[in-house]
Each structure stands twice: as structure tokens, then as C-alpha cells.
Amino acid sequence: MCDGAPPDFHLAVGEFLNDLLPEKWIGRSGLTAWPALSPDLNSLLFYPWGHLFYVYVTEVSDVQNVQLRIQNGFEMTRMTPGIFQRVWHSLLRRVMSCV
């Protein structure tokens, strides 16, 4: 999926995708255009980082501290009752809006 970043629209990217997946990829320069404002179907992109925003609220100087914050955040998220059912329902809703 394309996130709109300029490198995604570089001519070399389009040529690579045409060579790799002729007439089978969706994007700005492809045979099928990616619809504007289409829902993101990747649960990992739309869900967990919204719950882990506090990881980056304060500046940290070492990588181990960031890794520990992320691990603790995922553990807290995992322990939240019903959280994965909500992810599943949200994903289904997004898929149905595409259908």
C-alpha cells in the first residue's frame, strides 16, 4: 500500500513494480489507481502505535530504554480486555467499506 510519500511515486519504483508485477499492482502510476481516502487494511499500521504514543512523549537518549518502553507498552496493550476483538471488528469494518 502506498502512504503518499514521494519515494513511492518515483519513476524507478513504478518501473520496478511493472517489471515485478505487470498489470497487477495498485498505485498512482499503475494500471489500477489507488482510490483517494481508501481505508488502510493493515491492522499493524492503524492500531498499535496509537496505543503506544506515550513511548515517544519524552525524549530518551538510549535505545535500550526505548525498547523497554515499547515492550512494556505492548504488554499493557495485550492485557487490555477485549482489545484484539476490537481490532478484528475494526478490520472487518474497513474491509467491508472497500467491498
SESE-169621 format. One line per field, with one value per residue (C-alpha): residue in three letters; x, z, y. Coordinates in Angstrom, 2 decimals. Layout:
resn ALA_...
x X_...
z Z_...
y Y_...
END
This chain:
resn MET_CYS_ASP_GLY_ALA_PRO_PRO_ASP_PHE_HIS_LEU_ALA_VAL_GLY_GLU_PHE_LEU_ASN_ASP_LEU_LEU_PRO_GLU_LYS_TRP_ILE_GLY_ARG_SER_GLY_LEU_THR_ALA_TRP_PRO_ALA_LEU_SER_PRO_ASP_LEU_ASN_SER_LEU_LEU_PHE_TYR_PRO_TRP_GLY_HIS_LEU_PHE_TYR_VAL_TYR_VAL_THR_GLU_VAL_SER_ASP_VAL_GLN_ASN_VAL_GLN_LEU_ARG_ILE_GLN_ASN_GLY_PHE_GLU_MET_THR_ARG_MET_THR_PRO_GLY_ILE_PHE_GLN_ARG_VAL_TRP_HIS_SER_LEU_LEU_ARG_ARG_VAL_MET_SER_CYS_VAL
x 0.00_1.19_1.34_1.77_5.48_7.34_9.64_6.53_5.85_9.38_9.53_12.03_9.52_6.82_9.23_10.28_6.66_5.82_8.71_7.88_4.07_2.97_-0.59_-1.11_-0.22_-2.32_-0.86_-0.55_1.28_-0.23_-2.95_-5.33_-5.22_-5.28_-8.58_-8.34_-9.25_-9.40_-9.25_-5.98_-6.43_-3.19_-4.03_-0.42_-0.39_-3.61_-3.82_-0.96_1.06_-1.95_-1.88_1.86_2.05_3.42_6.61_7.80_6.20_9.51_12.91_15.12_18.83_19.43_17.98_17.51_15.19_13.05_12.94_11.85_9.13_7.83_7.87_6.02_3.51_2.74_2.40_-0.08_-1.98_-2.04_-3.52_-6.38_-9.62_-11.30_-8.62_-7.98_-11.70_-11.93_-9.03_-10.75_-14.08_-12.34_-10.52_-13.79_-15.44_-12.57_-12.73_-16.50_-16.13_-13.80_-16.22
z 0.00_-0.79_2.01_-0.23_0.44_-2.57_-2.94_-3.56_-6.74_-8.14_-11.75_-10.79_-8.29_-10.98_-13.41_-10.76_-9.96_-13.67_-14.11_-10.98_-11.15_-14.67_-14.61_-11.06_-8.74_-7.45_-7.30_-8.86_-11.96_-12.12_-14.28_-11.30_-9.33_-5.53_-4.54_-2.68_1.01_0.88_4.29_5.40_5.78_7.60_11.31_12.34_10.66_12.06_15.52_17.95_17.51_18.55_21.86_22.25_21.73_25.25_24.27_22.49_24.73_26.44_24.83_25.53_24.98_24.74_22.54_25.40_27.20_24.06_23.56_27.17_26.80_23.64_25.25_28.32_26.11_24.10_27.29_28.70_25.40_25.34_28.85_27.97_27.91_24.51_22.69_19.94_19.33_18.72_16.27_14.44_14.24_13.04_10.33_9.19_9.03_6.88_4.54_4.14_3.24_0.41_-0.79
y 0.00_3.46_6.01_9.03_9.51_10.99_7.93_5.80_7.79_7.82_6.60_3.90_2.48_2.29_0.64_-1.89_-2.77_-3.05_-5.50_-7.48_-7.42_-6.44_-5.07_-6.41_-3.54_-0.67_2.83_6.27_5.05_1.58_0.13_0.48_3.74_3.54_5.21_8.50_8.28_4.48_2.77_1.25_-2.50_-3.21_-3.58_-3.00_0.37_1.73_0.20_-0.47_2.71_4.76_2.91_3.30_7.06_7.56_5.71_8.86_11.51_12.26_12.25_9.25_9.02_5.29_2.56_0.08_2.48_2.88_-0.90_-1.38_1.27_-0.42_-3.88_-2.58_-0.77_-3.88_-5.92_-3.37_-3.41_-7.21_-7.28_-4.90_-6.95_-7.21_-5.25_-7.80_-8.29_-4.52_-4.72_-7.56_-5.70_-2.56_-4.52_-6.13_-2.71_-1.40_-4.41_-4.06_-0.39_-1.45_-4.10
END
